[in-house]
Amino acid sequence: MPPSSANAAVDEDSPESRILDAALVQFERVGVKKSTIEDIARIAGVDRVTVYRRIGSRDDLVRAVFTREVTNLLVELEKLTVKHDNIADLIAESLVTVIRAWRTNKMVQRLMTLEPDRLLPQLSTEGGATFTMAVAATTLTIEAAADRGLVPRHSDAAVRAEILCRIVQSLILLPSATVPLDSDSELDRFARRYLTSIVTD
């Protein structure tokens, strides 16, 4: 779930940033299978050799774009940590923000429809780096909340953070089950009832 101030800002004018912007646009349009390095290089205004040197293969581009999308979301979540003086409000808005971002991301929805086999590994077998980043960010949020007196200080904050992240990951991987979580209000209630206690008990 939440934030990490460790996420450094990316130079928006760098070749890497332009390449990732171009890859995102191309993946949103036609998915990964129909995208070529040449397509992405042309949109980015660089040659194909630059794409290979700066990022790598098409699969490397998928990983890099996905990682940047996650990083951008964590930056957005970080802003919520100073917005709330109530831990239930913070956790509820964080969950709603994450799930809404997933459900409305054009690249994600395109790949889920056309090529789920390319996207789902980023959330499971190949998603270790981004998951670790999310856990570290959530740990910082819990510790910051403890500093503000919003939750008790726990020696196992990182474990609690990982539990939260694993639950959120499962909601992304399996959105439809017996618990209704289609709307923001349903997600809000779920977070307040079941997730808040993970960090307050």
Disulfide bonds with the S-S distance in Angstrom:
none
